[in-house]
């Protein structure tokens, strides 16, 4: 398959690249639209970080 691509004219390769780019953008926008429509919930905060209290050195 790759050997066939090497024989294609450059103008055709550029046209295929532009088409592929447009398809990828359209699919990305569709994924984003579905994700937003799903109602992205905010990420729940994890437990509070541990608080360390240093104790004075003892002799």
C-alpha positions as CSV (number, residue, x, y, z in Angstrom):
1,X,0.0,0.0,0.0
2,X,2.8,2.4,0.9
3,X,4.5,1.7,-2.4
4,X,1.3,2.9,-4.2
5,X,1.3,6.1,-2.3
6,X,4.9,6.9,-3.4
7,X,3.7,6.8,-7.1
8,X,0.8,9.2,-6.6
9,X,1.3,12.7,-7.8
10,X,2.0,15.3,-5.1
11,X,-1.1,17.3,-5.8
12,X,-3.2,14.3,-5.2
13,X,-1.3,13.5,-1.9
14,X,-1.9,17.1,-0.8
15,X,-5.6,16.8,-1.6
16,X,-5.9,13.6,0.4
17,X,-4.0,15.2,3.3
18,X,-6.5,18.1,3.3
19,X,-9.4,15.8,3.2
20,X,-8.1,13.6,6.0
21,X,-7.5,16.7,8.1
22,X,-11.0,17.9,7.6
23,X,-12.4,14.5,8.6
24,X,-10.3,14.5,11.7
25,X,-11.4,18.0,12.7
26,X,-15.1,17.1,12.1
27,X,-14.8,13.9,14.2
28,X,-13.0,15.8,17.0
29,X,-15.8,18.4,17.1
30,X,-18.4,15.7,17.2
31,X,-16.6,13.9,20.1
32,X,-16.4,17.3,21.9
33,X,-20.1,18.0,21.3
34,X,-21.2,14.6,22.6
35,X,-19.0,15.0,25.7
36,X,-20.5,18.4,26.4
37,X,-24.0,17.1,25.8
38,X,-23.4,14.3,28.2
39,X,-23.0,16.9,30.9
40,X,-19.5,16.8,32.1
41,X,-19.6,16.6,35.8
42,X,-16.9,18.4,37.8
43,X,-14.2,16.1,39.2
44,X,-14.8,15.3,42.8
45,X,-12.2,16.6,45.2
46,X,-10.1,14.0,46.9
47,X,-9.5,13.8,50.6
48,X,-7.9,16.8,52.2
49,X,-4.1,16.6,52.2
50,X,-2.5,15.4,55.4
51,X,-1.4,18.2,57.7
52,X,1.9,17.5,59.5
53,X,2.7,19.2,62.8
54,X,6.3,19.2,63.7
55,X,7.1,18.3,67.3
56,X,10.0,20.0,69.1
57,X,13.1,17.9,69.5
58,X,13.4,16.3,72.9
59,X,16.6,15.7,74.8
